[in-house]
Amino acid sequence: MHKLLPFRIHFEDPEIAPIDLDARDAEAARQLAATRRGVPAGAIRKVKIIREKANG
């Protein structure tokens, strides 16, 4: 079973707010974000894994 990773997805259109979601990989995150925002996957500008800040 794959661990879900936190992703932040940014869209080409500045009117569409970035979305944070959990997915097993970047492609899954891209498809899920496109579906949730009702846009084609091509409308996504950037998919980034959200890294937790280290304590200290």
C-alpha positions as CSV (number, residue, x, y, z in Angstrom):
1,M,0.0,0.0,0.0
2,H,1.4,3.4,-1.0
3,K,1.7,6.2,1.5
4,L,-0.2,9.4,0.5
5,L,1.9,12.5,0.2
6,P,0.8,16.1,0.6
7,F,0.8,18.1,-2.6
8,R,0.1,21.7,-3.5
9,I,-1.1,22.3,-7.0
10,H,-0.9,25.6,-8.7
11,F,-2.9,26.5,-11.9
12,E,-2.0,28.6,-14.9
13,D,-5.1,30.9,-14.3
14,P,-4.4,33.2,-11.3
15,E,-8.1,33.3,-10.7
16,I,-8.0,29.6,-9.7
17,A,-6.7,29.2,-6.1
18,P,-4.0,26.6,-5.4
19,I,-5.3,23.4,-3.8
20,D,-3.6,21.2,-1.3
21,L,-4.4,17.5,-1.3
22,D,-3.0,14.1,-0.5
23,A,-2.2,11.6,-3.3
24,R,0.1,8.7,-3.9
25,D,2.2,10.5,-6.6
26,A,2.3,13.7,-8.6
27,E,0.3,12.4,-11.5
28,A,-2.5,11.3,-9.2
29,A,-2.4,14.7,-7.5
30,R,-2.6,16.4,-10.9
31,Q,-5.7,14.4,-12.0
32,L,-7.4,14.8,-8.6
33,A,-6.8,18.6,-8.6
34,A,-8.1,19.0,-12.2
35,T,-11.2,17.1,-11.3
36,R,-11.9,19.1,-8.1
37,R,-11.4,22.4,-9.8
38,G,-13.2,21.4,-13.0
39,V,-10.4,22.2,-15.3
40,P,-8.3,20.1,-17.7
41,A,-5.0,18.7,-16.4
42,G,-3.2,21.0,-18.9
43,A,-4.4,24.0,-16.8
44,I,-2.1,23.0,-14.0
45,R,1.2,25.0,-13.8
46,K,3.0,23.3,-11.0
47,V,2.7,20.3,-8.7
48,K,4.9,20.4,-5.5
49,I,5.2,18.1,-2.6
50,I,4.6,20.0,0.6
51,R,7.6,19.5,2.9
52,E,7.2,19.8,6.6
53,K,9.6,22.2,8.3
54,A,12.2,20.5,10.5
55,N,11.9,21.3,14.2
56,G,14.8,23.2,15.7
